[in-house]
Amino acid sequence: MAEIHSGICRVCPAYCQILAHVEEGKLVKVTGDKNDPYYHGYTCPKGRALPEQHNNPKRLLTCKKQNSTGGFDDIHSEAAMDEIAEKIQAIVAEHGPRSVAIYAGTGQVSSPVAPSVAVSFLMALGSPMHFTSSTIDQPGKHIAMAAHGLWSAGELNFNTADSWIIVGANPVISKASGAPGNNPAQRLKEAQARGLKLVVIDPRVTETAKRAYIHLQAKPGEDPTILAGLLNIILAEGLYDREFIDEDVDGFTELKQSVAKFTPEYVANRAGVDAKDLIKAAHAYAFAVGQQGKGGAVTMGTGPNMSLHGSLSEYLGYCLMSVCGYWPREGDKVTKPNVLLPAFEAKAQAMPPYKGWDYPDKMRVRNLSKTASGMPTAALSDEILLDGDGQVKVLICMAGNPMMAWPDQEKTYQAMQKLELLICLDYHMTATAELSHYIIPPKLSLETPATTQLCEGNKHYGYGLGFDEPYASYAPAIVNPPANSDVVEEWAFYYGLGQRMGLSLFIAAQAGWDQFQESQAGFAMLDMQHKPTTDDLHINLTANSRIPLDEIKKHRGGKIYAVDEKVQAKDLDFAGKLCVGNAMMLQELADVYEEDFIASQSVADYPFRLVCRRLNAVINSAGREVADTNLKPYNPAYMHPDDLAKLGLSDGDTVSIRSSHASIFGVVESDTTLLTGIVSMPHAFGGLPGKDDNKLLQIGSNTGKLTPVEKNYDPLTGIPLMSNIPVQIESMDLTKLW
């Protein structure tokens, strides 16, 4: 008979509460916990596939070392760490600490204690080279927050919002960026039943757009144009909160002047939307102006962030919220009070703009540096390939797959092969792992204890993320790794290297707003003689939590705690304000207006625009290895039926998709939800270039191959054009090539 254990799914940042069914020590099924007060039994296909992930016959269970023929031999984890530590010490001695870099991908959410120890390892070495997927996903969020400032009282509650704008995101599928992650489809349905007016800006009729009050099905890449148009209507018609602006906002005059040219007629002509719908959307969003505690947010996804002007789009979203006064006021209930993070006093006042870019840690290419969103990952291949002082020689990939995730796949391929030491911490043989010198398989999520602290802290990474209730949960390890396996938790790998290299490591206690109030951060040094447990690290991470971890552990599963916190009054003589007139952002908006958009949208050689797309069964490249979750093993090139007919194509035909930089193969499928002229493809598919191109139907194609990193990139974050890519489509009989 199966034992049933309460657990936390950590496939994605939603951190759903689940029930793990275990028979004879083996995970056999995952279901939702219907008694959970926050998730109410919700799970998605990715979470329900955890048994297939844990029990996958292709799962790596022993460490691997590349041999002289390019294959791999088994090596014990202790011996692997011995050799890796010795090699890193030798490389650092010759080339300096900057020669060692870490890349952490989206899979790191499964090991919430690992990121802190990884950063500690680099700091102990003296290397600033810590990279994450943040700067090739949605880096505009952090730049916009820095330019605009933040509201100390947090954000309005989705459960009481009157209006909401979602731009280039599909939370029904992605479980993030737009609606709460605990069953976003149901949450949207409930919100609209009570009157929420949802505005969606997207070139596709997504699962989320189908629920919209107004869907502005715009040409891709025109997000800042539309957002500026909405601002112009609201400001021109006086639909803004004059009192809030006078008291708490700077730059109103500059913003009003900058958006004045974005008239409904101009926006409609340029973005391909109806001017009446644009006006209707502006009125719907500004409906609750002047009604305290009402209103709503503007949230973005990968669409606008991967289409160049992501920071600007995110910034204009904040401007919409601020001119409408859509922030909690004195006496309102705090939407996201901390539970496993430290208590903080929410006040009805601004946290003014802060330095968000041009940090001291510089790259050697394209005048890039670290920003509030992190080190520019799109420049890391160049840092590996460029000879000279500061060249990266060692790369540790933690829960990430650069060959699938990074732009400019050919350059990434060259970089991976040039490294003196490439180490992958991953549980299956990814395309990046195939190139590694060492592969260290980690424990999987239900084999380690966890708390919901990481998900709670996501609220600092953009509006709408994290829990909108004072919710928390703890889950112990539920199953053991398979018998006779030799797997190493990610944090323990860095700890093992630190021991061998004589380094002192720490773990940083989370401190709520610590990225904005540096003095709050607390550090606990690790005992480098007596190895701590993962639970010990969770104790360190939650040392300052509002609700003690011991209390959280008393409850089976999750609980909503009795935290009824109210927004406090503004401090006397407080003068800080939010900024809607940032000069850099408004100059970028002026540049957008001056773009030759007619020419850019009708280039004869590249008449189609390739846009990104999320899937329900995978998160980036993770999940592709679990066959039961995939409808198809490849990523179709979705196109409107009219476009297929004009090209003489039918569903299932193979095509060449070519940008000005490179080409990939695709399998076309009709999709009536798309505008004509668009190709919609999921990213992070495919394999190694030149080696796996003939496996189109088995693994798909990598859209990152179409994107160069040194052209059309954001000058702050370095993210290149990864969506809205101009391409041409040609029929291709691939059997003649293979």
C-alpha positions in Angstrom: 0.0 0.0 0.0 1.3 3.4 -0.9 2.5 5.9 1.7 1.4 9.4 1.0 3.7 12.3 2.0 3.2 16.0 1.8 5.7 17.7 -0.4 6.6 20.8 -2.5 7.0 20.6 -6.2 10.1 22.5 -7.3 10.0 22.1 -11.1 9.2 25.8 -11.5 9.0 28.9 -9.1 5.3 28.3 -8.4 6.3 25.8 -5.7 2.9 24.0 -5.7 2.0 21.8 -2.6 1.7 18.2 -3.7 1.1 14.7 -2.3 3.9 12.2 -3.1 2.7 8.6 -3.3 5.5 6.2 -2.4 5.6 2.4 -2.7 8.5 0.4 -1.3 10.6 3.6 -1.2 9.8 4.5 -4.8 7.9 7.6 -6.0 5.0 6.3 -8.0 2.6 9.2 -8.3 2.2 12.9 -7.6 -1.2 14.5 -7.0 -2.4 17.8 -5.7 -3.1 18.4 -2.0 -6.8 19.3 -2.0 -6.5 20.2 1.7 -3.9 22.8 1.1 -5.4 26.3 1.8 -3.5 28.0 -1.0 -3.2 25.6 -3.9 -6.4 23.6 -3.2 -5.1 20.5 -5.0 -3.7 22.3 -8.1 -0.8 20.7 -10.0 0.4 21.0 -13.6 1.7 18.3 -16.0 5.3 19.1 -15.1 4.7 18.4 -11.4 2.7 15.3 -12.1 5.7 14.0 -14.1 8.0 14.0 -11.1 7.9 10.2 -10.8 9.0 9.8 -14.4 11.9 12.3 -13.7 13.0 10.5 -10.5 12.7 7.0 -12.0 13.9 7.8 -15.5 16.1 4.9 -16.7 18.3 7.4 -18.4 18.8 9.4 -15.2 22.5 9.9 -14.3 23.3 8.2 -11.0 27.1 8.3 -11.0 29.6 11.0 -11.7 31.2 11.0 -15.2 34.6 12.0 -16.4 35.3 12.6 -20.1 37.9 10.1 -21.5 40.4 10.4 -24.3 37.9 9.3 -26.9 35.3 11.9 -26.0 33.2 9.3 -24.1 32.6 9.1 -20.4 33.9 6.9 -17.6 32.4 6.5 -14.1 34.2 8.3 -11.3 33.4 8.4 -7.6 32.1 11.8 -6.5 34.9 12.2 -3.9 37.5 11.5 -6.6 35.8 13.8 -9.0 35.9 16.6 -6.4 39.5 15.9 -5.7 40.4 16.3 -9.3 38.2 19.3 -10.0 39.5 21.2 -7.0 43.1 20.5 -8.0 42.4 21.7 -11.6 40.7 24.8 -10.5 43.5 25.7 -8.1 46.0 25.3 -10.9 44.0 27.4 -13.3 43.4 30.2 -10.8 47.1 30.2 -9.9 48.0 30.8 -13.5 45.1 33.0 -14.8 43.6 34.5 -11.7 40.2 34.0 -10.0 38.2 35.7 -12.8 39.0 32.7 -14.9 36.3 30.7 -13.0 32.6 31.3 -13.7 29.3 29.8 -12.7 26.1 29.7 -14.7 22.9 28.9 -12.9 19.8 28.0 -14.9 16.1 27.9 -14.2 16.5 24.3 -12.8 18.1 25.8 -9.6 14.7 26.3 -8.1 14.8 22.6 -7.2 17.7 23.2 -4.8 16.8 26.4 -3.0 19.9 26.4 -0.8 22.4 25.9 -3.7 22.5 29.4 -5.1 23.8 31.0 -1.9 26.6 28.5 -1.5 27.6 28.8 -5.1 27.9 32.6 -4.8 29.9 32.1 -1.6 32.3 29.8 -3.5 33.0 32.4 -6.1 33.4 35.1 -3.6 35.9 33.0 -1.6 37.8 32.6 -4.8 37.6 36.3 -5.6 35.7 35.9 -8.8 32.8 38.1 -9.8 31.8 35.8 -12.7 28.4 34.6 -11.5 25.8 34.4 -14.3 22.2 33.3 -14.3 19.3 32.9 -16.8 17.8 36.2 -15.5 19.8 38.3 -18.1 18.6 36.2 -21.0 15.0 35.9 -19.9 13.4 39.0 -18.3 16.3 41.3 -17.3 14.2 44.4 -18.0 12.3 43.9 -14.7 15.3 44.8 -12.6 16.4 47.7 -14.8 12.8 49.2 -14.7 12.6 48.8 -10.9 15.9 50.7 -10.5 14.8 53.5 -12.9 11.4 53.9 -11.4 11.9 53.0 -7.8 9.7 50.8 -5.7 6.7 51.3 -3.4 7.6 50.3 0.2 4.1 49.0 0.9 4.4 46.4 -1.8 1.7 45.8 -4.4 -2.0 45.6 -4.8 -3.8 42.3 -4.4 -4.8 40.4 -7.4 -7.8 39.1 -5.5 -9.3 42.6 -5.2 -7.9 44.2 -8.4 -10.3 45.9 -10.8 -8.0 45.8 -13.9 -4.9 44.0 -15.0 -2.6 44.3 -18.1 -0.6 41.3 -19.2 2.0 41.9 -21.9 3.7 39.1 -23.9 3.1 36.5 -21.2 0.9 33.5 -20.9 0.6 32.7 -17.2 -2.1 30.0 -17.8 0.8 28.0 -19.3 4.0 29.5 -17.7 2.5 29.7 -14.2 4.3 33.1 -13.8 4.4 36.7 -14.9 0.7 37.8 -14.9 -1.4 35.8 -12.6 -0.8 34.0 -9.3 0.9 30.6 -9.8 -1.6 28.6 -7.7 -3.8 27.6 -10.6 -3.6 30.8 -12.8 -6.4 29.8 -15.1 -8.8 29.4 -12.2 -7.6 32.5 -10.5 -8.2 34.5 -13.7 -11.7 33.0 -14.1 -12.6 33.9 -10.5 -11.2 37.4 -10.9 -13.2 38.1 -14.0 -16.3 36.7 -12.4 -16.1 39.4 -9.8 -15.5 42.1 -12.4 -11.7 42.2 -13.2 -11.1 43.8 -16.6 -8.1 41.9 -18.2 -6.2 43.5 -21.0 -3.8 41.3 -22.9 -1.2 42.5 -25.4 0.1 39.6 -27.5 0.5 38.7 -31.2 -1.1 35.4 -30.4 -4.5 34.4 -29.0 -2.9 32.6 -26.1 -4.7 30.6 -23.5 -4.5 33.7 -21.4 -5.6 36.1 -24.2 -8.8 34.0 -24.7 -9.8 35.1 -21.2 -9.2 38.8 -21.9 -11.8 41.6 -21.7 -9.7 43.2 -24.5 -7.0 41.5 -26.5 -4.8 43.9 -28.4 -3.4 41.4 -30.9 -0.5 43.6 -32.0 2.5 43.1 -34.2 5.4 41.6 -32.2 7.9 44.1 -30.8 5.5 46.9 -30.5 4.9 46.6 -26.8 6.5 50.0 -25.9 4.4 51.7 -28.6 1.2 50.3 -27.2 2.1 51.1 -23.6 3.1 54.6 -24.5 -0.3 54.9 -26.4 -2.2 53.8 -23.3 -0.3 56.3 -21.2 -1.0 59.1 -23.7 -4.8 58.4 -23.6 -4.8 58.3 -19.8 -2.8 61.5 -19.4 -4.6 63.4 -22.2 -8.0 62.6 -20.8 -7.0 63.3 -17.2 -7.7 59.8 -16.0 -4.8 59.8 -13.6 -4.5 60.2 -9.8 -3.5 63.9 -9.4 -3.1 63.7 -5.6 -0.8 60.6 -5.7 1.3 62.1 -8.5 1.7 65.4 -6.6 2.7 63.6 -3.4 4.7 60.7 -4.5 5.8 60.9 -8.2 8.5 62.8 -10.1 8.8 63.3 -13.8 5.1 63.6 -14.7 5.6 66.5 -17.1 8.5 64.8 -18.9 6.5 61.6 -19.3 3.4 63.4 -20.6 5.5 65.2 -23.2 7.2 62.0 -24.3 4.1 60.0 -24.9 2.1 62.8 -26.5 3.2 61.6 -30.0 1.8 58.1 -29.4 -1.7 59.0 -30.4 -4.3 56.3 -30.9 -4.2 56.7 -34.6 -0.4 56.4 -34.7 -0.3 53.4 -32.4 -3.1 51.7 -34.3 -1.3 52.2 -37.7 2.1 51.1 -36.3 1.1 48.2 -34.1 -1.7 46.8 -36.1 -4.5 47.3 -33.5 -7.8 49.0 -33.5 -7.7 52.6 -32.2 -11.1 52.1 -30.5 -9.8 49.0 -28.7 -6.8 50.9 -27.5 -8.9 53.6 -26.1 -11.3 51.1 -24.5 -8.3 49.3 -23.0 -7.0 52.6 -21.5 -10.4 53.3 -20.0 -10.7 49.8 -18.6 -7.3 50.0 -16.9 -7.9 53.5 -15.4 -11.4 52.6 -14.3 -10.5 52.5 -10.6 -8.4 55.7 -10.4 -9.1 57.5 -7.1 -10.5 54.4 -5.4 -8.1 53.4 -2.7 -6.9 49.8 -2.7 -8.4 49.2 -6.2 -6.8 49.3 -9.6 -4.2 46.7 -10.7 -0.9 45.9 -12.2 0.9 45.7 -15.5 3.0 42.6 -15.8 5.4 41.4 -18.5 6.7 38.1 -19.8 9.5 36.9 -22.0 7.8 38.4 -25.1 8.7 42.0 -24.5 11.9 41.3 -22.7 13.3 39.2 -25.6 12.2 41.8 -28.2 15.0 44.3 -27.4 13.0 47.1 -25.6 12.2 45.0 -22.5 13.5 47.5 -20.0 11.5 50.3 -21.6 8.4 48.2 -21.7 8.7 47.2 -18.1 9.4 50.8 -17.1 6.3 52.1 -19.0 4.3 49.4 -17.1 5.4 50.9 -13.8 4.6 54.3 -15.1 1.0 53.2 -15.9 0.7 51.9 -12.3 2.1 55.1 -10.8 0.2 57.7 -12.8 -3.0 55.8 -11.9 -1.9 55.6 -8.2 -2.3 51.8 -8.2 -0.3 51.2 -5.0 -1.4 50.4 -1.5 -2.1 53.3 0.8 -2.1 53.9 4.6 -4.5 51.5 6.3 -4.6 49.0 3.4 -3.8 45.3 4.1 -0.3 44.4 3.1 -0.7 42.0 0.1 2.5 39.9 0.6 3.6 40.1 4.2 6.7 38.0 4.9 6.5 34.6 6.6 9.8 32.8 6.0 11.5 36.2 5.2 12.0 38.8 8.0 9.1 41.0 9.0 9.3 44.5 7.6 7.3 47.6 8.2 5.3 48.5 5.1 4.9 52.2 4.6 2.9 54.3 2.2 6.0 55.8 0.6 8.4 55.4 -2.2 11.7 53.7 -2.3 13.3 56.1 -4.7 15.2 55.0 -7.9 18.6 53.4 -7.2 21.7 52.5 -9.2 20.7 49.6 -11.4 23.4 49.4 -14.0 27.1 50.2 -14.7 28.2 48.3 -11.7 32.0 48.0 -11.0 32.2 44.3 -12.3 33.0 44.9 -16.0 33.0 42.6 -19.0 35.7 42.8 -21.6 33.2 43.0 -24.5 30.6 45.5 -25.7 31.1 47.8 -22.8 28.8 45.6 -20.7 28.9 45.3 -16.9 26.9 43.8 -14.1 23.5 45.3 -13.6 20.7 44.8 -11.1 19.6 41.8 -13.2 23.1 40.3 -12.8 26.1 39.7 -15.1 25.3 39.7 -18.8 25.0 36.0 -19.7 24.9 36.8 -23.5 28.5 38.0 -23.2 29.8 34.9 -21.4 30.7 33.0 -24.6 32.8 35.9 -25.7 34.5 36.0 -22.3 35.5 32.4 -22.9 36.6 32.8 -26.5 38.5 36.1 -26.1 42.1 35.5 -25.2 44.0 37.6 -22.7 43.8 38.7 -19.1 40.4 37.9 -17.6 39.6 35.1 -19.9 37.1 32.5 -18.5 38.8 29.1 -18.4 36.5 27.2 -16.1 32.7 27.1 -16.2 30.4 25.3 -13.7 26.9 24.9 -15.0 24.4 24.4 -12.2 20.9 23.3 -13.3 21.4 25.0 -16.6 21.9 24.0 -20.2 23.8 26.8 -22.1 23.8 24.9 -25.4 19.9 25.1 -25.4 19.4 28.4 -23.5 22.0 30.8 -24.6 21.6 32.9 -27.7 24.0 32.4 -30.7 24.3 28.7 -30.4 27.2 28.3 -32.8 29.3 30.7 -30.7 28.2 29.0 -27.5 29.3 25.7 -29.0 32.8 27.1 -29.8 33.0 28.5 -26.3 32.1 25.3 -24.6 34.8 23.4 -26.5 37.4 26.0 -25.7 37.1 25.8 -22.0 39.9 24.1 -20.1 37.3 22.8 -17.6 33.6 22.4 -18.1 31.6 20.9 -15.2 27.8 20.2 -15.4 25.7 19.6 -12.4 22.8 17.8 -14.0 20.7 14.7 -13.7 20.6 13.7 -17.4 22.8 13.9 -20.4 22.0 17.3 -21.8 23.6 18.8 -24.9 25.9 20.8 -22.6 26.7 17.8 -20.5 27.9 16.0 -23.7 30.7 18.5 -23.9 31.6 18.5 -20.2 34.9 17.2 -18.7 32.9 16.2 -15.6 29.2 15.6 -14.9 28.1 15.6 -11.3 24.5 14.2 -10.9 22.6 15.9 -8.1 19.8 14.6 -5.9 16.4 15.4 -7.3 13.9 17.7 -5.6 11.9 15.1 -3.5 15.1 13.6 -2.3 16.0 16.8 -0.4 14.2 19.0 2.2 12.8 22.3 1.1 10.8 25.4 2.3 8.7 27.9 0.3 11.1 30.7 1.1 12.5 31.0 -2.4 9.0 31.3 -3.9 8.1 33.9 -1.3 11.1 35.9 -2.2 10.2 35.9 -5.9 8.1 39.0 -5.2 11.3 41.0 -5.4 11.8 39.9 -9.0 8.8 41.6 -10.5 5.2 42.6 -9.8 2.8 39.7 -9.4 5.3 37.0 -8.4 5.5 35.2 -5.1 2.5 34.4 -2.7 -0.4 36.8 -2.4 -1.2 35.4 1.1 1.0 34.9 4.2 1.6 31.3 3.1 4.5 29.0 4.0 5.4 25.3 3.9 8.3 22.9 4.8 8.8 19.5 3.3 11.4 16.9 4.4 13.1 14.6 1.9 10.5 12.1 0.8 12.4 9.4 -1.0 16.0 8.4 -1.2 18.1 8.3 -4.4 18.1 4.9 -6.1 20.2 2.2 -4.4 24.0 2.2 -5.2 23.8 5.7 -6.7 26.4 8.3 -6.1 24.6 11.7 -6.3 25.7 15.0 -4.8 23.5 17.9 -3.8 24.6 21.0 -5.6 25.4 22.9 -2.5 27.5 19.9 -1.2 29.5 20.0 -4.4 30.6 23.6 -3.8 31.2 22.8 -0.1 33.4 19.8 -1.1 35.5 22.0 -3.4 35.7 24.6 -0.7 37.0 22.0 1.8 39.7 20.8 -0.6 40.8 24.3 -1.6 40.9 25.7 1.9 38.1 28.2 1.4 35.7 29.6 4.0 32.2 29.5 2.7 29.0 31.1 4.1 25.3 31.0 3.5 23.4 34.3 3.3 20.2 34.6 5.4 17.4 36.0 3.2 16.5 39.5 4.4 13.4 40.5 2.5 14.3 43.8 0.9 18.0 43.2 1.3 18.8 43.8 -2.3 17.7 47.4 -1.7 18.7 47.7 2.0 22.2 46.1 2.1 22.6 46.5 5.9 19.9 43.9 6.5 21.7 41.0 4.9 23.0 38.4 7.4 25.7 35.8 6.8 26.3 32.5 8.6 29.7 30.9 8.1 29.7 27.2 7.3 31.7 24.8 9.4 34.3 23.6 6.9 35.4 20.7 9.2 32.0 19.2 10.0 29.7 19.1 7.0 26.3 20.6 7.8 23.0 19.0 6.6 20.7 20.6 4.1 18.2 21.2 7.0 21.0 23.1 8.8 21.3 25.4 5.8 17.6 26.0 5.7 17.8 27.0 9.4 20.5 29.5 8.4 18.4 30.8 5.5 15.4 31.4 7.7 17.3 32.7 10.7 15.4 36.0 10.6 12.0 34.8 9.4 8.8 36.3 10.8 7.5 32.8 11.6 10.2 30.5 13.0 11.0 27.5 10.8 10.3 25.3 13.8 6.8 26.5 13.8 6.4 26.0 10.0 7.6 22.4 10.5 4.8 21.6 12.9 2.3 21.8 10.1 1.9 19.0 7.6 1.8 20.8 4.3 1.2 24.5 3.8 -0.6 27.0 6.0 -1.8 30.5 5.6 -0.6 32.3 8.8 -2.5 34.9 10.8 -0.5 37.9 9.6 -2.8 40.8 9.3 -0.4 43.6 8.6 -1.5 47.1 7.6 0.3 49.7 5.6 1.7 52.4 7.9 1.8 56.1 7.3 4.6 57.8 5.4 7.5 59.0 7.6 7.4 62.6 8.6 9.3 64.9 6.2 9.9 61.9 3.9 10.8 63.4 0.4 11.5 60.3 -1.7 9.4 59.8 -4.9 8.8 57.3 -7.7 10.2 58.4 -11.0 8.1 58.3 -14.3 10.5 60.6 -16.1 13.8 58.8 -16.2 15.8 60.5 -18.9 17.4 57.3 -20.3 14.1 55.5 -20.6 12.4 58.4 -22.2 15.2 58.8 -24.7 14.8 55.2 -25.6 11.1 55.8 -26.1 12.0 58.7 -28.5 14.3 56.4 -30.3 11.5 53.9 -30.7 9.3 56.6 -32.2 12.0 57.5 -34.7 12.5 53.9 -35.8 11.7 53.2 -39.5 9.0 50.8 -38.4 7.4 50.4 -41.9 10.7 49.3 -43.4 11.6 47.1 -40.4 8.2 45.3 -40.6 8.4 44.6 -44.4 11.9 43.6 -45.2 11.5 41.7 -48.5 14.3 39.2 -47.7 12.9 38.3 -44.2 9.1 38.8 -44.3 8.3 36.7 -41.2 8.9 37.3 -37.5 9.8 34.4 -35.3 8.5 34.8 -31.7 9.0 32.7 -28.6 6.4 30.4 -27.1 5.9 28.6 -23.8 4.8 25.0 -23.4 2.7 23.5 -20.6 4.9 20.3 -20.3 8.4 21.8 -20.1 10.2 24.8 -18.6 12.8 25.9 -21.0 14.9 22.7 -21.8 13.9 20.9 -18.6 11.3 18.2 -19.0 12.1 17.3 -22.5 13.8 14.1 -21.2 10.5 12.9 -19.7 8.6 11.4 -22.6 5.3 11.2 -20.8 5.0 15.0 -20.5 5.6 15.9 -24.1 3.0 16.0 -26.7 5.8 16.1 -29.3 9.5 15.5 -28.9 10.2 18.5 -31.2 9.2 22.2 -31.3 6.8 22.8 -34.2 7.1 26.0 -36.3 3.5 27.3 -35.9 2.2 29.5 -38.6 -1.2 30.9 -39.7 -2.9 28.7 -42.3 -3.0 31.5 -44.8 0.8 31.8 -44.7 1.1 28.1 -45.2 -1.2 28.2 -48.2 0.7 31.0 -49.8 4.0 29.1 -49.4 2.4 25.9 -50.6 2.9 24.2 -47.3 0.9 21.7 -45.3 1.0 20.6 -41.7 4.0 18.4 -41.1 6.1 19.8 -44.0 9.7 20.5 -43.2 11.2 24.0 -43.8 14.3 26.0 -43.6 14.0 29.0 -41.2 16.7 31.5 -42.0 17.7 34.8 -40.3 20.4 37.1 -41.4 22.7 35.2 -39.0 22.0 31.5 -39.5 19.4 28.9 -40.3 17.6 26.0 -38.7 15.1 23.4 -39.8 11.5 23.2 -38.6 8.3 21.3 -39.0 5.3 23.6 -39.7 1.9 23.3 -38.1 -1.1 25.6 -38.7 -2.2 27.8 -35.8 -5.2 30.1 -36.3 -4.4 32.0 -33.1 -1.5 33.7 -34.8 -1.4 36.9 -36.8 -0.2 36.3 -40.4 3.5 36.9 -40.9 4.5 35.2 -37.6 6.3 32.0 -36.9 5.9 30.9 -33.3 8.4 28.3 -31.9 9.2 27.1 -28.4 12.8 27.8 -27.5 15.5 25.5 -25.8 14.9 22.5 -28.2 17.4 20.8 -30.5 20.9 19.4 -29.9 24.5 20.1 -30.8 24.9 22.1 -34.1 26.4 20.0 -36.9 25.9 16.8 -34.9 22.2 16.7 -34.2 20.7 18.7 -37.1 19.3 15.5 -38.7 17.3 14.7 -35.5 14.6 17.3 -36.2 11.7 15.0 -35.5 13.4 13.5 -32.4 14.6 16.7 -30.6 13.6 19.7 -32.7 15.7 22.8 -33.5 17.3 25.5 -31.4 16.0 29.0 -32.1 18.9 30.5 -30.3 21.0 29.6 -33.4 19.3 32.4 -35.3 20.5 35.2 -32.9 23.9 36.8 -32.9 24.9 38.3 -29.5 27.0 41.2 -30.9 24.1 42.8 -32.9 20.8 44.2 -31.8 21.4 43.9 -28.1 20.3 45.8 -25.0 23.3 48.1 -24.1 22.8 47.5 -20.4 21.9 43.9 -19.9 23.4 42.6 -23.2 20.3 40.5 -24.1 20.1 40.3 -27.9 17.0 40.0 -30.0 15.7 36.6 -29.0 12.1 37.1 -30.1 10.6 39.0 -33.1 13.5 37.8 -35.2 13.1 38.6 -38.9 13.2 35.3 -40.8 12.5 33.7 -44.2 10.7 30.4 -44.7 11.5 28.0 -47.5 10.2 24.5 -48.2 13.0 21.9 -47.6 13.1 18.2 -48.4 15.3 17.2 -45.6 15.6 13.6 -46.9 17.9 14.9 -49.6 20.3 16.4 -47.0 20.5 13.2 -44.8 
